[in-house]
Amino acid sequence: MPSTEEHPVHPVHQDRPDVAPTRRDEIAAAGSELIGGPLGRWAWPGGGRLSPVRVVALVAIGMFALGMVQKLPCYNWAWFRGASSQYTHACYSDIPHLFIGRGFADNLVPYFDRLSGDMQYLEYPVLTGLFMEVASWLTPGGSLQYREQMYWMVNAGMLMICAVIIAVCVARTHRHRPWDALLVALAPAFALTATINWDLLAVALTAAALLMWSRSRPLAFGILIGLATAAKLYPALILGPLLVLCWRAGRYRAYGTALFGAAAAWLVVNLPVMVFAPEGWKKFYTFSQERQVDFGSFWLVITQRTGQSIEVTTVNTYAMVLMVLACAGIGALALTAPRRPRFAQLAFLVVAAFILTNKVYSPQYVLWLIPLAVLARPRWRDFLVWQACEVLYFLGIWMYLAYTTSGDAHKGLPAEGYQLAIALHLLGTLYLCALVVRDILLPERDGVRADGTDDPSGGVLDGAEDRFVLGRSAPEPAGAPVTHFGGVRLEWGVRKSLPSAQERSPDFG
């Protein structure tokens, strides 16, 4: 007989119709006028060939293609005619430049062959390096400029597959909320930043991992998180809030399985390079430590406003302290909240904390947050407010770089304007974080729980009883009274999540 710890039964999920955002979200309802208005009372979703997941995938492909079109001025000429033009057209990408700068044009093997110049070795994690190398194998021959163009095009094709995987996984993670994934597919910052770098590989693996966890498959989740961490460092952060949630619910075996899978998958990818090319392998980690204060961070605002640089070791220390404090706060929130937070909520908060405290914020880092934001708080108004801030930052960094590279002409955005763009990015992210925290403290305001569900992305956590709540770890004597607070049934040592009347009604908060 299967263990109920690993495969809990959730009768609340059975025979529930899909949630139609046009019936619950005023912004989604208003936007639907472009295609004929909100879903009608007698409509039959899924009755045709275009299921919600297929629609989301097609929209993601269309938006990705629009993002490629936005890069057209650079593809045609701006990447190859000085620095300023690619910034004034806001179409910069690392991909064609690193094709030459990291030795792919010369058929150098990442991590094994030494590069010319100061970089010495490729400064990307191993799985991303493999992705870059495979793209170079698929790049046809010709002139150097043609090969750069084709290298970007090949990478764009591979990254488009990642984008579709992300959208589909988000659509399927919350079983009865597939239309929420339209937020991912239609996110303007997603389309604008998708082909700047190779971040979509790690984001796709992370989205697939979250889908596996929602299906109560902790080993598959762990393997995918390990692979994602082998492509980018940030997915490992998600294991922290998952530990706290499993602690609160007493799901230690599931967490141990996930942790084992993550460690094993990461080692399988990294160990060969660690053993046979140790200097090349550790370049990513030493580069991350040695990197100076860079674009997009509040640390850069401080140095520009004060006119004084900050030692990189000092920044590393302060950033780590701030991150630890933020994680401690998120952990305390998870263990004291009146109802156990949803996994996606805490995952979003911990990755956002890393972005806010880090010493660099490249514009494509927004891709890390978009799927998590959609799962944490699928409200169109707030999501679009945040996206507007990110689009303004996207434009701000390129206009600032145009200003710094245009010489005496000073075409673009001066430092003061760029600092305002950074502030908008920080405030937009903090705004979304504040709303997620509010949903955790006031679970009746959580739109995902409005139909009586507990945690549709929680997997083994969904519907599970609490075994430890901060300050309530001891068992209650037999016959002790049961109290209720905010629609949550409280017992000494055990807390059962029950939907309130408010949570069963539509949320317009």
N, C-alpha and C positions, 0 to 999 in steps of 0.2 A: 504494500500500500504506500503511495507516495506521501512524503512528509508534508503536513499542512504548513510548516514553516517555509518550505521552498515553493509550494504551489497552493496558495490560499484560494479559497472559493469566494468569488465576488458576485453574488446574485444580483447586486445592484446594476451590473453591466449587461445583464441579459435582456435582450429584446428592447433595448433603448434606441430610439431614433436618433439620427445625427442632429447635432445642434446647428441650427441655421443662424449665422451671425446677423443676417438682415432682420431677424426677429428680436435680437437681443442688443444690438449695437446700433446706436443712432447714426454714427458715421458710416458704418457699413451699409445701412439702409439707404442713406442719402447717396452714397457712391454707386449703389446698384441701379440707380436711375439711368445710368449710362447703358445698361444692358436690359432695360425693361422694367426695373423696379424690384422691390423686395420679393422674396419667395412667397408665393401665395399659400393660403390656408390649405388648399386641396392639392398642392403640388406633390409630386412623388419623386423625391430625390433619389438619384441612382437608377431611375427607370430606363435610361438610355445607355448608349455605349460610353458616353463621356461621364465616367464616375468622378467624384470629387478629386481623387488622387490623380487621375489622368488630366483633369483640368489644371490642377496645381502644377503638374509636370510640364504641361504645354506652356503655361504662363511663365514658368521659370525659364524655359528655353527662349521664349520670346523676349523677356527682359534681359537675359544674358546677351542675346544677339544685339539688343539696343545698346548695351554697354560696350560691345565690340565696335559698333558703329561710332560711338562717342570717341573711340581711340583712333578713328580713321585718319585724322590729320597727322598724327604721330606715325602711324603705320606707313603713310605715303611719303613723308619727308621730315617731320619735325624731330624724330629720333636721331636723324643723321646730319642735322644742320645746326649744330651748336646747342647749348643747353636751354636758352631762354624760351625758344618757341614751344617746346614740349610742356613748359609750365604755363605759358599764356593760353595755350589751348586745353590745359587741364587734362592731358592725356598721357602723362608719364607712366612708364612701367619699368620695373626692374628687369623683366624677363629678357628683352633683346640686349640690354647693356651687359647683363651677367653672362650671356652666351659667349661674349668675348672675354669679359673681365674675369671669369672663373674657369677659363680654359676649355669650355665645351667646343668652341670653334676649332681648337687645336687637338681635339680628341684626347685631352688629359683625363685621367681617371680620378674622380673625386676622392679626397682623403688620402690617396696613395701618392699622387703626383704633386710635387710642389709647384705653386704658382709663382709667377714673377711679381715683384713689388712687395708691399708691406703685408698683404693679406696672408701669403704663404700657403694656406689651405682653405678649402671651402668652409664657410662659417655657418652652415645649415645642418640641422639634425640629419641622421643617416637616411631615414625614409624619404625625406624631402629631397636629399641629394640623389637618391635612386630615381625619384620621379623626374628630376631635372635631367638625369643621364638618359633615361628611357626616351624622353622627348628629343634629346639630341640625336639618338639613334634613328628616330623617325624623321628627322629633318633632311630634306633633299639637298643635293649639292648645287653649286652655282656660285655667283659672286658673293662676297661677304655680306653686302647689304641684303641681298635676296635671302641668304641663309638666316640672317637675323630676323627678317620678316616671317619666314617660314617657321623658325623656332618659336616665335611668339604665337603664330597661328596653330601650330601643333599643341603647344601648351594650352592655348585657349580651348581647343577641342577637348583635351583631357580634363581641364577644369570645368568645362560645361557639364561633363558627366558627373563630376563631384557636386555641382550646383543642383542638378536634378536629384541626385541621391539625398542631398540635404533636405530639399523641399518634400520629397516623398516620405522620408523618415519622419519629419515633423508632422506630416499629414496623418501618419499611421501611429504615432506615439500615443496621442490622445484618441482612443478608438472612435469616440462619438463626436469628435470635433475636427474632422479633416479639413474643413474650410479655413480654420485658423492658419494653415500653412500658406494661404494666399498672402499673408503678411510677409512671409519670407520671400515668396516669389516676386512680389511687387515692391519690395523694399528698394527705394532709390539708391541708398548707399551700397546695397548689395551689388546692383548692376554697375555702379561707378567704380567700385574697388575690386571687383572679382578677378581681374587680370593684371593687377599691379604686381602681385607676388604669388607665392604658391600656398597661401594660407588655407585655401579651400580644401586641400587634401586632408589636413588635420580636422577641419570643421566637419567634413563629410564622415570621417571615421568616428568622430565624437557623436554626431547625430545618429549614426547607425548603432553606436553603443547605447545611447539613451533609449532607442527603440527596443533593443534586446533586454535592457533592464525592465522596461515597461511590460515585457512579455514574460517576466520572472525567469530570465535566463542569465544568471549572474556570471557564469563562466564566459559566455559569449560577450557579455558586456565588458568583462575584464580584459579579454583578449583585444577587443577593439579599442579600448582606452589605452592599453599598452602600445598598440600600433600608432594611435593618434599621438601619444607622447613621444614616440620615435620620430614623428613628423614635426611636432611643435611642442613646446614645454607646457603650455597652459592646460591641456586636458587633464594632467595629473592632479590639478587643483580640485577637480570635481570629486576625487576620492575622499577629500576632507569632510565636506558636508554629508556625504553618504555615510561615513563612519558615525557621525553624530546621530543621524536619523536611524541607522541600524541599532545603535546603542539605545536610543529611546524606545525602539520597538522590540528590542531583544532579538534581532535577526543577525546574530553574530556569524552563523555558518554561511549565510549568503554573502556577507561582506568578506569573509575570509576567502571564499571561492573567487570572488571578483578580484580581490587583491592579488591572489596567486596567479590568476589569468593575466592580469596587467603586468606583473613583474616578469612572468615567463615570456610573454609576447615581446616586451621591450628588450629583454636579454637576447632572444632569438635574432632580432634584427640588429642589435648593436654589437653583440659579442664578437662576430667575425672581424668587424672593423676595429673594435677595441684591441683585439689580439694582434692583428696583422698590420694595422696602421694607427697606432696609439696617438701619435702626434696630430695626425689629421682628424682623428675622432674627437679629441678633446678641444679642437679649435672653437667649436660652437660655444662651449661652456666658458672657456677663457675669454672669448670675444664678448660674451654677455656680461662678464664681470668687469672687463676693462673698458667697455663702451662708455663714452662720456655722456653727460646730459644732452639729450637730443630733442628732436621735434615733438611737439604735441603735449609735453608734460608740464605740470605746474612748476617743476624744477627749472625748466627753461624760462618760464615767466619770471621766476625769482632772480635768476642770473641776469636776465636782460634788464629788469627793473632796477636792480642794485648795481649793475655794472661789475659785479665780482663773480668769478667762477667758483664752483664748489668742487672740492676734491672728489674724485670718483669713488674712493673708498668711503668717504663720508656719506655720499648719496646712497651708495649700496646699503650702508648700515641703517640710515634713516628710513629708506624705502622698505627694508626688511622689517624694521620695528613697526612701521605703520601697517604693513600687511599683516603681521602677527596680531596686532591689536584689532584690526578689522576682522580677522578670522575668529579671534576670541569673542568678539561681539556677536558675530553670526552664530557661533556655537552656543553662546548663552541664549540668544534669541530662539534657537532651535529647541533648546531644552526647557525653556520656560514659557513658550507660547501656549495660549489656551487650547490650541489644537495643533497636532504635529504638522509642521510646514510641509508643503509639497516639495519633492526632490528638485524639480525644475526651479522653484523659487530660490532655494539655497544655492544651487549651481550657478544661477545667474548672479546672485549677490557676490559669491566668492570670486568669480572671474571678473566682474565689474570692479571689485576692490583691487584686484591685481592691476587692471588697466589704469585705475585712478591714481595708484601710488607708484607706478613704474616710472623709470627715468626716461622713457621714450614711448611715444604713441604714434606709430605709423598709421596712415589713414585706412589701410586694409584691416587693422585690428578690429574694426567694427564688425567684421564678419564673424569673429568669435562670439559676439554677444547676440547677434540677430536671432538664431534659432532658439537660444536660451530665453531671450526676452519674449518671444512668441509663446513658448511653453509656460513661462512664468506668469505673464500678464497679457493675454491676447485681447487687448482693448485697442481699437483702431485709433482713437483720438490721441491717447498717450504715446502709442507707438509712433505715430506720425509726427508728433511734437519732437520726440527724440530724434527721429530720422531727419527732420528739418535742421536740427542742430548739427548733426553729423555731415549733412550735405554742405552746410555753410563752412564747416571746418575743412572739408574736402577742397572746396574752392579757395579757402583762406591759405592753406599751406602752399598750393601751387602759385597763388598770386604773390605770396611772400618770397618764394624761391625765384619767381620772375623778377621781383624787385632787387634781390641780392645778386642776380646774374646779369642784369641789364646795364651795369656800369653807371655812367653818369646820367643816363636817361631816366633812371629810377622809375621804370614802368612796373606797376604792380602795387602790392600792399606793404607798407612799412611795418616795422617791428610792432608798433603800438596796435595797428590793425590786426596783426597776426595774434597778438596776445588776447585780443577780444575774441578771435575765432577759437583759441584754446579754451577761454573761459566758457564760451557757448557749449563746446564739446563736454567740458567737465560738468557744467550745470545740467545739461540735458541728460547725461548719464546718472547724475545724482538724483534728478527728478524721478526717473524711472525706478531707481533703487528705493527711494522714499515710498513710492506707491506699492512696491512689492512688500516692503516692511509693513506698511499699513495693512495690506491684505493678510499678512501673517498674524498680526496682532488683532485684527478684526476679521476673522475668517468668513463672516457673513457678507463681507464686501468682495470676496474672491469670486470672480465671474466663473471660473472653472468649476467651483463647487456649488454654483447656483442651482444645479439640477439634482443635488443630493449626493454626488460622487465624493470620494475622499481624495485619492491621489491617482489619477489615471496614468501617470507616468511613473508611479511608485513601484510597480512590480510586486515583490513580496511585501512591500510596505503598505500597499493599498488595502485599506480596511483592517489593518493589523491593530491589535490592542497595544497600548503603551505599557512598557515594563519599567521604564525609568523616566521620571520627570524631575527636574532639579528641585530638591527640597521635599520630594515625595518618593524616596527610594525604598522605604521600609514598608513591609506588608501591613495592611490595616487589620485590626482585630476582627474576629468574626462578629457579624451582626452590626457592624458600624454603619452609620447612615450614608446614603449616596446623595450627593448634591449636584446641582446643575449650575453652570455658568456660561452665558453666551451660547446656549445651544449645545454645550459639550458636557457629557456626563462624566463626573469626576469621582474616582474611587481612590482609596489609599493604596498606592503602588500600581494601580491599573487605571488608565484613562481610555475610555472608549469614545471614538469620534462618532457623533450622531448629527445628521443634518437638521438644522433648525428650519422653522417656517420661512424665515427670511432667505435662507440659503436655497430654498426650493423655488424662489421667485427670480425673475430676470434681474440682472445687475446693470445699473446705469450709473455706477459710481465713478 
